[in-house]
């Protein structure tokens, strides 16, 4: 695995952050590739379709889960979440995974995470 750093982007995909720019890690992933945050959180790309992505989630049950901007709550036992471009999966208060782009069987994910968590790519 390789340690990664956040990069500043011009605009955020989150409506609440619109226009101010935030630090976000942006990675391109293919099916069955994953990203880990710390020891407890893993997002694995389970399926990529033309207009949506299925992410398999491994995370502690005590982290709330919701899809933004709709504010749709997700049960802690739901292991796979389907997201479209510009939709965000939020875990707890500090972890956000946004589908930035889908193209040619790959997905570009924007990831916001707390300072203490070290993200790693899992290929």
N, CA, C and O atoms as a Tinker XYZ file with bonds, in Angstrom:
   492  protein
     1  N      0.840000   -1.189000    0.000000    73     2
     2  CA     0.000000    0.000000    0.000000    64     1     3
     3  C      0.877000    1.242000    0.000000    63     2     4     5
     4  O      2.030000    1.204000    0.430000    81     3
     5  N      0.321000    2.333000   -0.484000    73     3     6
     6  CA     1.055000    3.581000   -0.614000    64     5     7
     7  C      0.324000    4.661000    0.165000    63     6     8     9
     8  O     -0.887000    4.818000    0.007000    81     7
     9  N      1.033000    5.408000    1.004000    73     7    10
    10  CA     0.427000    6.515000    1.725000    64     9    11
    11  C      0.186000    7.669000    0.760000    63    10    12    13
    12  O      0.981000    7.901000   -0.150000    81    11
    13  N     -0.907000    8.386000    0.960000    73    11    14
    14  CA    -1.285000    9.464000    0.049000    64    13    15
    15  C     -1.498000   10.757000    0.819000    63    14    16    17
    16  O     -1.672000   10.740000    2.038000    81    15
    17  N     -1.484000   11.886000    0.099000    73    15    18
    18  CA    -1.715000   13.186000    0.707000    64    17    19
    19  C     -2.918000   13.867000    0.077000    63    18    20    21
    20  O     -3.258000   13.603000   -1.077000    81    19
    21  N     -3.563000   14.747000    0.841000    73    19    22
    22  CA    -4.680000   15.527000    0.324000    64    21    23
    23  C     -4.164000   16.594000   -0.625000    63    22    24    25
    24  O     -3.023000   17.042000   -0.510000    81    23
    25  N     -5.006000   16.996000   -1.555000    73    23    26
    26  CA    -4.689000   18.067000   -2.481000    64    25    27
    27  C     -5.819000   19.084000   -2.434000    63    26    28    29
    28  O     -6.980000   18.713000   -2.259000    81    27
    29  N     -5.494000   20.353000   -2.588000    73    27    30
    30  CA    -6.523000   21.374000   -2.609000    64    29    31
    31  C     -7.124000   21.429000   -4.008000    63    30    32    33
    32  O     -6.412000   21.496000   -5.009000    81    31
    33  N     -8.450000   21.399000   -4.050000    73    31    34
    34  CA    -9.126000   21.511000   -5.338000    64    33    35
    35  C     -9.910000   22.812000   -5.361000    63    34    36    37
    36  O    -10.216000   23.382000   -4.314000    81    35
    37  N    -10.228000   23.274000   -6.548000    73    35    38
    38  CA   -10.851000   24.589000   -6.689000    64    37    39
    39  C    -12.241000   24.646000   -6.088000    63    38    40    41
    40  O    -12.595000   25.637000   -5.450000    81    39
    41  N    -13.034000   23.607000   -6.278000    73    39    42
    42  CA   -14.382000   23.598000   -5.720000    64    41    43
    43  C    -14.674000   22.234000   -5.138000    63    42    44    45
    44  O    -14.077000   21.230000   -5.528000    81    43
    45  N    -15.574000   22.215000   -4.227000    73    43    46
    46  CA   -15.971000   20.984000   -3.574000    64    45    47
    47  C    -17.196000   20.411000   -4.261000    63    46    48    49
    48  O    -17.946000   21.137000   -4.912000    81    47
    49  N    -17.399000   19.105000   -4.115000    73    47    50
    50  CA   -18.611000   18.462000   -4.619000    64    49    51
    51  C    -19.731000   18.529000   -3.591000    63    50    52    53
    52  O    -20.844000   18.077000   -3.863000    81    51
    53  N    -19.458000   19.080000   -2.423000    73    51    54
    54  CA   -20.453000   19.149000   -1.361000    64    53    55
    55  C    -21.160000   20.484000   -1.401000    63    54    56    57
    56  O    -20.501000   21.524000   -1.361000    81    55
    57  N    -22.497000   20.492000   -1.479000    73    55    58
    58  CA   -23.235000   21.748000   -1.557000    64    57    59
    59  C    -22.899000   22.721000   -0.429000    63    58    60    61
    60  O    -22.828000   23.927000   -0.663000    81    59
    61  N    -22.696000   22.227000    0.772000    73    59    62
    62  CA   -22.400000   23.113000    1.904000    64    61    63
    63  C    -21.042000   23.801000    1.753000    63    62    64    65
    64  O    -20.820000   24.868000    2.326000    81    63
    65  N    -20.143000   23.202000    0.993000    73    63    66
    66  CA   -18.801000   23.747000    0.824000    64    65    67
    67  C    -18.655000   24.510000   -0.487000    63    66    68    69
    68  O    -17.553000   24.938000   -0.831000    81    67
    69  N    -19.729000   24.682000   -1.207000    73    67    70
    70  CA   -19.703000   25.217000   -2.568000    64    69    71
    71  C    -18.909000   26.511000   -2.676000    63    70    72    73
    72  O    -19.137000   27.478000   -1.951000    81    71
    73  N    -17.965000   26.485000   -3.616000    73    71    74
    74  CA   -17.238000   27.684000   -3.972000    64    73    75
    75  C    -16.054000   28.038000   -3.102000    63    74    76    77
    76  O    -15.297000   28.931000   -3.481000    81    75
    77  N    -15.839000   27.409000   -1.969000    73    75    78
    78  CA   -14.744000   27.836000   -1.113000    64    77    79
    79  C    -13.506000   26.968000   -1.239000    63    78    80    81
    80  O    -12.447000   27.348000   -0.739000    81    79
    81  N    -13.598000   25.808000   -1.894000    73    79    82
    82  CA   -12.441000   24.941000   -2.058000    64    81    83
    83  C    -12.097000   24.241000   -0.754000    63    82    84    85
    84  O    -12.047000   24.876000    0.299000    81    83
    85  N    -11.863000   22.957000   -0.817000    73    83    86
    86  CA   -11.526000   22.198000    0.380000    64    85    87
    87  C    -10.395000   21.243000    0.038000    63    86    88    89
    88  O    -10.128000   20.976000   -1.133000    81    87
    89  N     -9.735000   20.731000    1.067000    73    87    90
    90  CA    -8.712000   19.724000    0.845000    64    89    91
    91  C     -9.405000   18.392000    0.647000    63    90    92    93
    92  O    -10.177000   17.956000    1.501000    81    91
    93  N     -9.131000   17.741000   -0.479000    73    91    94
    94  CA    -9.791000   16.482000   -0.809000    64    93    95
    95  C     -8.793000   15.603000   -1.549000    63    94    96    97
    96  O     -8.119000   16.068000   -2.469000    81    95
    97  N     -8.696000   14.363000   -1.163000    73    95    98
    98  CA    -7.889000   13.391000   -1.881000    64    97    99
    99  C     -8.728000   12.870000   -3.032000    63    98   100   101
   100  O     -9.864000   12.449000   -2.815000    81    99
   101  N     -8.203000   12.886000   -4.252000    73    99   102
   102  CA    -8.940000   12.394000   -5.411000    64   101   103
   103  C     -8.156000   11.232000   -6.012000    63   102   104   105
   104  O     -6.994000   11.382000   -6.391000    81   103
   105  N     -8.808000   10.066000   -6.094000    73   103   106
   106  CA    -8.185000    8.855000   -6.620000    64   105   107
   107  C     -9.069000    8.225000   -7.680000    63   106   108   109
   108  O    -10.295000    8.292000   -7.601000    81   107
   109  N     -8.442000    7.616000   -8.669000    73   107   110
   110  CA    -9.174000    6.848000   -9.660000    64   109   111
   111  C     -9.044000    5.372000   -9.307000    63   110   112   113
   112  O     -7.945000    4.875000   -9.062000    81   111
   113  N    -10.173000    4.681000   -9.284000    73   111   114
   114  CA   -10.203000    3.274000   -8.908000    64   113   115
   115  C    -10.965000    2.483000   -9.957000    63   114   116   117
   116  O    -11.840000    3.019000  -10.637000    81   115
   117  N    -10.632000    1.220000  -10.084000    73   115   118
   118  CA   -11.339000    0.278000  -10.950000    64   117   119
   119  C    -12.088000   -0.714000  -10.064000    63   118   120   121
   120  O    -11.934000   -0.692000   -8.843000    81   119
   121  N    -12.886000   -1.568000  -10.659000    73   119   122
   122  CA   -13.607000   -2.585000   -9.908000    64   121   123
   123  C    -12.631000   -3.443000   -9.111000    63   122   124   125
   124  O    -11.572000   -3.821000   -9.613000    81   123
   125  N    -12.992000   -3.746000   -7.876000    73   123   126
   126  CA   -12.218000   -4.548000   -6.923000    64   125   127
   127  C    -11.013000   -3.824000   -6.332000    63   126   128   129
   128  O    -10.283000   -4.423000   -5.542000    81   127
   129  N    -10.779000   -2.575000   -6.677000    73   127   130
   130  CA    -9.740000   -1.795000   -6.017000    64   129   131
   131  C    -10.374000   -1.049000   -4.852000    63   130   132   133
   132  O    -11.577000   -0.785000   -4.856000    81   131
   133  N     -9.557000   -0.710000   -3.849000    73   131   134
   134  CA   -10.112000   -0.140000   -2.626000    64   133   135
   135  C     -9.222000    0.956000   -2.061000    63   134   136   137
   136  O     -8.104000    1.191000   -2.521000    81   135
   137  N     -9.767000    1.614000   -1.046000    73   135   138
   138  CA    -9.051000    2.642000   -0.291000    64   137   139
   139  C     -9.325000    2.354000    1.176000    63   138   140   141
   140  O    -10.472000    2.137000    1.568000    81   139
   141  N     -8.277000    2.351000    1.982000    73   139   142
   142  CA    -8.466000    2.193000    3.421000    64   141   143
   143  C     -8.135000    3.507000    4.115000    63   142   144   145
   144  O     -7.245000    4.246000    3.694000    81   143
   145  N     -8.872000    3.781000    5.186000    73   143   146
   146  CA    -8.626000    4.943000    6.034000    64   145   147
   147  C     -8.415000    4.433000    7.444000    63   146   148   149
   148  O     -9.329000    3.888000    8.063000    81   147
   149  N     -7.211000    4.612000    7.946000    73   147   150
   150  CA    -6.901000    4.085000    9.262000    64   149   151
   151  C     -6.982000    2.567000    9.249000    63   150   152   153
   152  O     -6.759000    1.932000    8.218000    81   151
   153  N     -7.301000    1.993000   10.396000    73   151   154
   154  CA    -7.361000    0.542000   10.527000    64   153   155
   155  C     -8.760000   -0.024000   10.331000    63   154   156   157
   156  O     -8.916000   -1.229000   10.134000    81   155
   157  N     -9.792000    0.837000   10.384000    73   155   158
   158  CA   -11.165000    0.339000   10.473000    64   157   159
   159  C    -12.072000    0.620000    9.285000    63   158   160   161
   160  O    -13.160000    0.049000    9.207000    81   159
   161  N    -11.664000    1.477000    8.360000    73   159   162
   162  CA   -12.560000    1.893000    7.285000    64   161   163
   163  C    -11.977000    1.509000    5.925000    63   162   164   165
   164  O    -10.845000    1.870000    5.600000    81   163
   165  N    -12.760000    0.776000    5.137000    73   163   166
   166  CA   -12.340000    0.400000    3.779000    64   165   167
   167  C    -13.507000    0.628000    2.828000    63   166   168   169
   168  O    -14.639000    0.236000    3.111000    81   167
   169  N    -13.219000    1.267000    1.697000    73   167   170
   170  CA   -14.174000    1.429000    0.605000    64   169   171
   171  C    -13.636000    0.643000   -0.577000    63   170   172   173
   172  O    -12.555000    0.943000   -1.083000    81   171
   173  N    -14.387000   -0.366000   -1.024000    73   171   174
   174  CA   -13.984000   -1.174000   -2.182000    64   173   175
   175  C    -15.000000   -0.961000   -3.303000    63   174   176   177
   176  O    -16.209000   -1.021000   -3.078000    81   175
   177  N    -14.493000   -0.712000   -4.516000    73   175   178
   178  CA   -15.378000   -0.537000   -5.666000    64   177   179
   179  C    -15.894000   -1.919000   -6.058000    63   178   180   181
   180  O    -15.135000   -2.754000   -6.550000    81   179
   181  N    -17.183000   -2.156000   -5.840000    73   179   182
   182  CA   -17.780000   -3.458000   -6.113000    64   181   183
   183  C    -18.266000   -3.567000   -7.552000    63   182   184   185
   184  O    -18.198000   -4.637000   -8.157000    81   183
   185  N    -18.766000   -2.439000   -8.107000    73   183   186
   186  CA   -19.303000   -2.446000   -9.465000    64   185   187
   187  C    -19.281000   -1.034000  -10.008000    63   186   188   189
   188  O    -19.542000   -0.074000   -9.283000    81   187
   189  N    -18.966000   -0.910000  -11.297000    73   187   190
   190  CA   -19.024000    0.382000  -11.976000    64   189   191
   191  C    -19.975000    0.249000  -13.161000    63   190   192   193
   192  O    -19.778000   -0.589000  -14.040000    81   191
   193  N    -21.006000    1.085000  -13.169000    73   191   194
   194  CA   -21.943000    1.146000  -14.298000    64   193   195
   195  C    -21.722000    2.470000  -15.019000    63   194   196   197
   196  O    -20.865000    3.261000  -14.627000    81   195
   197  N    -22.485000    2.705000  -16.057000    73   195   198
   198  CA   -22.346000    3.933000  -16.833000    64   197   199
   199  C    -22.592000    5.177000  -15.994000    63   198   200   201
   200  O    -21.904000    6.185000  -16.159000    81   199
   201  N    -23.577000    5.113000  -15.089000    73   199   202
   202  CA   -23.952000    6.302000  -14.332000    64   201   203
   203  C    -23.962000    6.124000  -12.820000    63   202   204   205
   204  O    -24.439000    7.003000  -12.102000    81   203
   205  N    -23.445000    5.002000  -12.324000    73   203   206
   206  CA   -23.401000    4.793000  -10.872000    64   205   207
   207  C    -22.273000    3.840000  -10.492000    63   206   208   209
   208  O    -21.717000    3.129000  -11.329000    81   207
   209  N    -21.957000    3.853000   -9.204000    73   207   210
   210  CA   -20.888000    3.021000   -8.649000    64   209   211
   211  C    -21.421000    2.368000   -7.386000    63   210   212   213
   212  O    -22.083000    3.019000   -6.578000    81   211
   213  N    -21.136000    1.084000   -7.213000    73   211   214
   214  CA   -21.451000    0.402000   -5.960000    64   213   215
   215  C    -20.183000    0.331000   -5.131000    63   214   216   217
   216  O    -19.174000   -0.218000   -5.574000    81   215
   217  N    -20.232000    0.889000   -3.923000    73   215   218
   218  CA   -19.107000    0.834000   -2.994000    64   217   219
   219  C    -19.431000   -0.122000   -1.864000    63   218   220   221
   220  O    -20.465000    0.010000   -1.209000    81   219
   221  N    -18.549000   -1.085000   -1.632000    73   219   222
   222  CA   -18.674000   -1.973000   -0.476000    64   221   223
   223  C    -17.979000   -1.281000    0.689000    63   222   224   225
   224  O    -16.843000   -0.825000    0.556000    81   223
   225  N    -18.652000   -1.205000    1.818000    73   223   226
   226  CA   -18.158000   -0.465000    2.976000    64   225   227
   227  C    -17.814000   -1.422000    4.100000    63   226   228   229
   228  O    -18.610000   -2.290000    4.459000    81   227
   229  N    -16.627000   -1.256000    4.650000    73   227   230
   230  CA   -16.262000   -1.912000    5.899000    64   229   231
   231  C    -15.933000   -0.787000    6.872000    63   230   232   233
   232  O    -14.971000   -0.047000    6.669000    81   231
   233  N    -16.733000   -0.659000    7.931000    73   231   234
   234  CA   -16.542000    0.430000    8.893000    64   233   235
   235  C    -17.225000    0.053000   10.203000    63   234   236   237
   236  O    -18.143000   -0.767000   10.213000    81   235
   237  N    -16.783000    0.646000   11.301000    73   235   238
   238  CA   -17.443000    0.377000   12.580000    64   237   239
   239  C    -18.921000    0.749000   12.529000    63   238   240   241
   240  O    -19.298000    1.745000   11.912000    81   239
   241  N    -19.742000   -0.046000   13.172000    73   239   242
   242  CA   -21.194000    0.169000   13.164000    64   241   243
   243  C    -21.589000    1.477000   13.844000    63   242   244   245
   244  O    -22.670000    2.002000   13.578000    81   243
   245  N    -20.732000    2.014000   14.717000    73   243   246
   246  CA   -21.091000    3.245000   15.422000    64   245   247
   247  C    -20.939000    4.502000   14.560000    63   246   248   249
   248  O    -21.319000    5.587000   14.999000    81   247
   249  N    -20.389000    4.384000   13.336000    73   247   250
   250  CA   -20.303000    5.529000   12.434000    64   249   251
   251  C    -21.618000    5.661000   11.674000    63   250   252   253
   252  O    -22.023000    4.740000   10.964000    81   251
   253  N    -22.285000    6.806000   11.823000    73   251   254
   254  CA   -23.530000    7.026000   11.074000    64   253   255
   255  C    -23.198000    7.062000    9.588000    63   254   256   257
   256  O    -22.080000    7.405000    9.205000    81   255
   257  N    -24.166000    6.710000    8.757000    73   255   258
   258  CA   -23.974000    6.652000    7.310000    64   257   259
   259  C    -25.142000    7.355000    6.637000    63   258   260   261
   260  O    -26.302000    7.123000    6.978000    81   259
   261  N    -24.821000    8.217000    5.676000    73   259   262
   262  CA   -25.878000    8.874000    4.914000    64   261   263
   263  C    -25.359000    9.280000    3.545000    63   262   264   265
   264  O    -24.156000    9.436000    3.336000    81   263
   265  N    -26.290000    9.447000    2.622000    73   263   266
   266  CA   -25.952000    9.879000    1.268000    64   265   267
   267  C    -26.342000   11.342000    1.144000    63   266   268   269
   268  O    -27.463000   11.730000    1.471000    81   267
   269  N    -25.410000   12.140000    0.671000    73   267   270
   270  CA   -25.632000   13.567000    0.450000    64   269   271
   271  C    -25.751000   13.825000   -1.045000    63   270   272   273
   272  O    -25.128000   13.074000   -1.796000    81   271
   273  N    -26.463000   14.778000   -1.541000    73   271   274
   274  CA   -27.128000   15.844000   -0.799000    64   273   275
   275  C    -28.525000   15.486000   -0.286000    63   274   276   277
   276  O    -29.152000   16.314000    0.374000    81   275
   277  N    -29.029000   14.294000   -0.561000    73   275   278
   278  CA   -30.401000   13.939000   -0.180000    64   277   279
   279  C    -30.583000   13.747000    1.321000    63   278   280   281
   280  O    -31.714000   13.758000    1.805000    81   279
   281  N    -29.499000   13.572000    2.064000    73   279   282
   282  CA   -29.567000   13.308000    3.512000    64   281   283
   283  C    -30.238000   11.971000    3.808000    63   282   284   285
   284  O    -30.902000   11.829000    4.835000    81   283
   285  N    -30.072000   10.988000    2.919000    73   283   286
   286  CA   -30.659000    9.670000    3.088000    64   285   287
   287  C    -29.829000    8.850000    4.065000    63   286   288   289
   288  O    -28.646000    8.606000    3.826000    81   287
   289  N    -30.438000    8.428000    5.157000    73   287   290
   290  CA   -29.739000    7.592000    6.139000    64   289   291
   291  C    -29.589000    6.177000    5.599000    63   290   292   293
   292  O    -30.457000    5.674000    4.887000    81   291
   293  N    -28.473000    5.544000    5.950000    73   291   294
   294  CA   -28.183000    4.181000    5.513000    64   293   295
   295  C    -27.981000    3.333000    6.766000    63   294   296   297
   296  O    -27.242000    3.741000    7.662000    81   295
   297  N    -28.619000    2.162000    6.854000    73   295   298
   298  CA   -28.421000    1.299000    8.017000    64   297   299
   299  C    -26.959000    0.852000    8.143000    63   298   300   301
   300  O    -26.282000    0.638000    7.138000    81   299
   301  N    -26.485000    0.715000    9.372000    73   299   302
   302  CA   -25.093000    0.328000    9.614000    64   301   303
   303  C    -24.771000   -1.061000    9.076000    63   302   304   305
   304  O    -23.608000   -1.358000    8.800000    81   303
   305  N    -25.786000   -1.921000    8.922000    73   303   306
   306  CA   -25.521000   -3.272000    8.426000    64   305   307
   307  C    -25.561000   -3.373000    6.898000    63   306   308   309
   308  O    -25.306000   -4.443000    6.346000    81   307
   309  N    -25.877000   -2.275000    6.214000    73   307   310
   310  CA   -25.877000   -2.284000    4.744000    64   309   311
   311  C    -24.433000   -2.211000    4.266000    63   310   312   313
   312  O    -23.729000   -1.242000    4.551000    81   311
   313  N    -23.993000   -3.232000    3.540000    73   311   314
   314  CA   -22.586000   -3.342000    3.162000    64   313   315
   315  C    -22.255000   -2.697000    1.834000    63   314   316   317
   316  O    -21.094000   -2.361000    1.602000    81   315
   317  N    -23.235000   -2.507000    0.940000    73   315   318
   318  CA   -22.976000   -1.930000   -0.379000    64   317   319
   319  C    -23.909000   -0.740000   -0.595000    63   318   320   321
   320  O    -25.110000   -0.819000   -0.336000    81   319
   321  N    -23.333000    0.365000   -1.076000    73   319   322
   322  CA   -24.090000    1.581000   -1.344000    64   321   323
   323  C    -23.876000    1.964000   -2.801000    63   322   324   325
   324  O    -22.748000    1.947000   -3.294000    81   323
   325  N    -24.961000    2.310000   -3.489000    73   323   326
   326  CA   -24.879000    2.750000   -4.878000    64   325   327
   327  C    -24.911000    4.273000   -4.924000    63   326   328   329
   328  O    -25.806000    4.897000   -4.354000    81   327
   329  N    -23.927000    4.874000   -5.606000    73   327   330
   330  CA   -23.823000    6.331000   -5.713000    64   329   331
   331  C    -23.703000    6.743000   -7.169000    63   330   332   333
   332  O    -23.070000    6.057000   -7.972000    81   331
   333  N    -24.319000    7.873000   -7.501000    73   331   334
   334  CA   -24.186000    8.473000   -8.826000    64   333   335
   335  C    -23.161000    9.601000   -8.751000    63   334   336   337
   336  O    -22.700000    9.955000   -7.666000    81   335
   337  N    -22.807000   10.164000   -9.906000    73   335   338
   338  CA   -21.865000   11.280000   -9.946000    64   337   339
   339  C    -22.421000   12.431000   -9.108000    63   338   340   341
   340  O    -23.608000   12.749000   -9.183000    81   339
   341  N    -21.555000   13.045000   -8.316000    73   339   342
   342  CA   -21.843000   14.155000   -7.404000    64   341   343
   343  C    -22.612000   13.743000   -6.152000    63   342   344   345
   344  O    -23.002000   14.608000   -5.367000    81   343
   345  N    -22.838000   12.459000   -5.945000    73   343   346
   346  CA   -23.402000   12.011000   -4.675000    64   345   347
   347  C    -22.247000   11.662000   -3.741000    63   346   348   349
   348  O    -21.167000   11.263000   -4.174000    81   347
   349  N    -22.509000   11.825000   -2.455000    73   347   350
   350  CA   -21.487000   11.641000   -1.434000    64   349   351
   351  C    -21.979000   10.669000   -0.370000    63   350   352   353
   352  O    -23.116000   10.762000    0.092000    81   351
   353  N    -21.123000    9.748000    0.010000    73   351   354
   354  CA   -21.368000    8.896000    1.167000    64   353   355
   355  C    -20.636000    9.522000    2.333000    63   354   356   357
   356  O    -19.427000    9.740000    2.264000    81   355
   357  N    -21.362000    9.815000    3.412000    73   355   358
   358  CA   -20.735000   10.373000    4.600000    64   357   359
   359  C    -20.780000    9.345000    5.717000    63   358   360   361
   360  O    -21.834000    8.787000    6.020000    81   359
   361  N    -19.618000    9.099000    6.328000    73   359   362
   362  CA   -19.503000    8.220000    7.499000    64   361   363
   363  C    -19.151000    9.084000    8.691000    63   362   364   365
   364  O    -18.157000    9.809000    8.663000    81   363
   365  N    -19.958000    9.013000    9.737000    73   363   366
   366  CA   -19.711000    9.868000   10.890000    64   365   367
   367  C    -19.784000   11.323000   10.463000    63   366   368   369
   368  O    -20.528000   11.668000    9.545000    81   367
   369  N    -19.015000   12.177000   11.124000    73   367   370
   370  CA   -19.018000   13.601000   10.793000    64   369   371
   371  C    -17.861000   14.001000    9.889000    63   370   372   373
   372  O    -17.903000   15.071000    9.283000    81   371
   373  N    -16.827000   13.167000    9.782000    73   371   374
   374  CA   -15.600000   13.645000    9.147000    64   373   375
   375  C    -15.165000   12.906000    7.887000    63   374   376   377
   376  O    -14.228000   13.350000    7.224000    81   375
   377  N    -15.800000   11.809000    7.536000    73   375   378
   378  CA   -15.377000   11.046000    6.357000    64   377   379
   379  C    -16.430000   11.188000    5.264000    63   378   380   381
   380  O    -17.608000   10.906000    5.478000    81   379
   381  N    -15.983000   11.635000    4.082000    73   379   382
   382  CA   -16.880000   11.777000    2.930000    64   381   383
   383  C    -16.210000   11.185000    1.695000    63   382   384   385
   384  O    -15.033000   11.435000    1.433000    81   383
   385  N    -16.968000   10.405000    0.949000    73   383   386
   386  CA   -16.502000    9.860000   -0.329000    64   385   387
   387  C    -17.486000   10.309000   -1.397000    63   386   388   389
   388  O    -18.669000    9.972000   -1.346000    81   387
   389  N    -16.987000   11.072000   -2.367000    73   387   390
   390  CA   -17.823000   11.641000   -3.427000    64   389   391
   391  C    -17.447000   11.036000   -4.768000    63   390   392   393
   392  O    -16.266000   10.924000   -5.094000    81   391
   393  N    -18.450000   10.646000   -5.545000    73   391   394
   394  CA   -18.201000   10.186000   -6.909000    64   393   395
   395  C    -18.034000   11.435000   -7.773000    63   394   396   397
   396  O    -18.992000   12.165000   -8.025000    81   395
   397  N    -16.801000   11.666000   -8.220000    73   395   398
   398  CA   -16.476000   12.855000   -9.002000    64   397   399
   399  C    -16.715000   12.608000  -10.489000    63   398   400   401
   400  O    -17.235000   13.476000  -11.190000    81   399
   401  N    -16.330000   11.408000  -10.974000    73   399   402
   402  CA   -16.458000   11.113000  -12.400000    64   401   403
   403  C    -16.457000    9.609000  -12.612000    63   402   404   405
   404  O    -15.796000    8.870000  -11.882000    81   403
   405  N    -17.207000    9.155000  -13.625000    73   403   406
   406  CA   -17.189000    7.756000  -14.057000    64   405   407
   407  C    -16.868000    7.766000  -15.542000    63   406   408   409
   408  O    -17.542000    8.427000  -16.332000    81   407
   409  N    -15.812000    7.013000  -15.917000    73   407   410
   410  CA   -15.449000    6.975000  -17.337000    64   409   411
   411  C    -14.607000    5.740000  -17.618000    63   410   412   413
   412  O    -13.695000    5.406000  -16.862000    81   411
   413  N    -14.926000    5.067000  -18.717000    73   411   414
   414  CA   -14.140000    3.947000  -19.228000    64   413   415
   415  C    -13.873000    2.875000  -18.164000    63   414   416   417
   416  O    -12.751000    2.387000  -18.030000    81   415
   417  N    -14.914000    2.520000  -17.416000    73   415   418
   418  CA   -14.776000    1.450000  -16.436000    64   417   419
   419  C    -13.963000    1.813000  -15.206000    63   418   420   421
   420  O    -13.511000    0.929000  -14.478000    81   419
   421  N    -13.770000    3.109000  -14.965000    73   419   422
   422  CA   -13.044000    3.574000  -13.790000    64   421   423
   423  C    -13.853000    4.690000  -13.132000    63   422   424   425
   424  O    -14.630000    5.381000  -13.790000    81   423
   425  N    -13.660000    4.851000  -11.844000    73   423   426
   426  CA   -14.365000    5.890000  -11.107000    64   425   427
   427  C    -13.345000    6.774000  -10.399000    63   426   428   429
   428  O    -12.366000    6.288000   -9.832000    81   427
   429  N    -13.591000    8.064000  -10.444000    73   427   430
   430  CA   -12.756000    9.011000   -9.702000    64   429   431
   431  C    -13.511000    9.377000   -8.429000    63   430   432   433
   432  O    -14.624000    9.900000   -8.486000    81   431
   433  N    -12.899000    9.098000   -7.286000    73   431   434
   434  CA   -13.506000    9.347000   -5.981000    64   433   435
   435  C    -12.771000   10.473000   -5.272000    63   434   436   437
   436  O    -11.541000   10.494000   -5.229000    81   435
   437  N    -13.531000   11.406000   -4.718000    73   435   438
   438  CA   -12.973000   12.454000   -3.873000    64   437   439
   439  C    -13.204000   12.060000   -2.431000    63   438   440   441
   440  O    -14.319000   11.703000   -2.051000    81   439
   441  N    -12.142000   12.122000   -1.613000    73   439   442
   442  CA   -12.242000   11.634000   -0.243000    64   441   443
   443  C    -11.799000   12.713000    0.733000    63   442   444   445
   444  O    -10.684000   13.227000    0.646000    81   443
   445  N    -12.689000   13.050000    1.668000    73   443   446
   446  CA   -12.366000   13.942000    2.787000    64   445   447
   447  C    -12.232000   13.061000    4.011000    63   446   448   449
   448  O    -13.051000   12.166000    4.224000    81   447
   449  N    -11.210000   13.302000    4.820000    73   447   450
   450  CA   -10.979000   12.454000    5.986000    64   449   451
   451  C    -10.302000   13.263000    7.081000    63   450   452   453
   452  O     -9.685000   14.290000    6.798000    81   451
   453  N    -10.409000   12.816000    8.328000    73   451   454
   454  CA    -9.791000   13.537000    9.433000    64   453   455
   455  C     -8.266000   13.441000    9.382000    63   454   456   457
   456  O     -7.706000   12.494000    8.829000    81   455
   457  N     -7.618000   14.425000    9.960000    73   455   458
   458  CA    -6.158000   14.500000    9.953000    64   457   459
   459  C     -5.479000   13.232000   10.465000    63   458   460   461
   460  O     -4.457000   12.833000    9.905000    81   459
   461  N     -5.991000   12.597000   11.482000    73   459   462
   462  CA    -5.322000   11.452000   12.083000    64   461   463
   463  C     -5.398000   10.166000   11.286000    63   462   464   465
   464  O     -4.703000    9.204000   11.612000    81   463
   465  N     -6.222000   10.119000   10.251000    73   463   466
   466  CA    -6.379000    8.890000    9.465000    64   465   467
   467  C     -5.436000    8.923000    8.278000    63   466   468   469
   468  O     -5.356000    9.925000    7.567000    81   467
   469  N     -4.734000    7.842000    8.067000    73   467   470
   470  CA    -3.809000    7.745000    6.933000    64   469   471
   471  C     -4.453000    6.913000    5.830000    63   470   472   473
   472  O     -4.669000    5.715000    6.016000    81   471
   473  N     -4.767000    7.523000    4.676000    73   471   474
   474  CA    -5.374000    6.750000    3.588000    64   473   475
   475  C     -4.335000    5.925000    2.837000    63   474   476   477
   476  O     -3.185000    6.338000    2.694000    81   475
   477  N     -4.750000    4.762000    2.364000    73   475   478
   478  CA    -3.887000    3.876000    1.583000    64   477   479
   479  C     -4.690000    3.306000    0.426000    63   478   480   481
   480  O     -5.866000    2.977000    0.580000    81   479
   481  N     -4.059000    3.191000   -0.721000    73   479   482
   482  CA    -4.679000    2.518000   -1.857000    64   481   483
   483  C     -4.491000    1.021000   -1.693000    63   482   484   485
   484  O     -3.429000    0.565000   -1.267000    81   483
   485  N     -5.516000    0.261000   -2.028000    73   483   486
   486  CA    -5.428000   -1.195000   -2.021000    64   485   487
   487  C     -5.741000   -1.642000   -3.444000    63   486   488   489
   488  O     -6.867000   -1.484000   -3.915000    81   487
   489  N     -4.758000   -2.194000   -4.117000    73   487   490
   490  CA    -4.943000   -2.609000   -5.514000    64   489   491
   491  C     -5.207000   -4.095000   -5.633000    63   490   492
   492  O     -5.384000   -4.604000   -6.740000    81   491
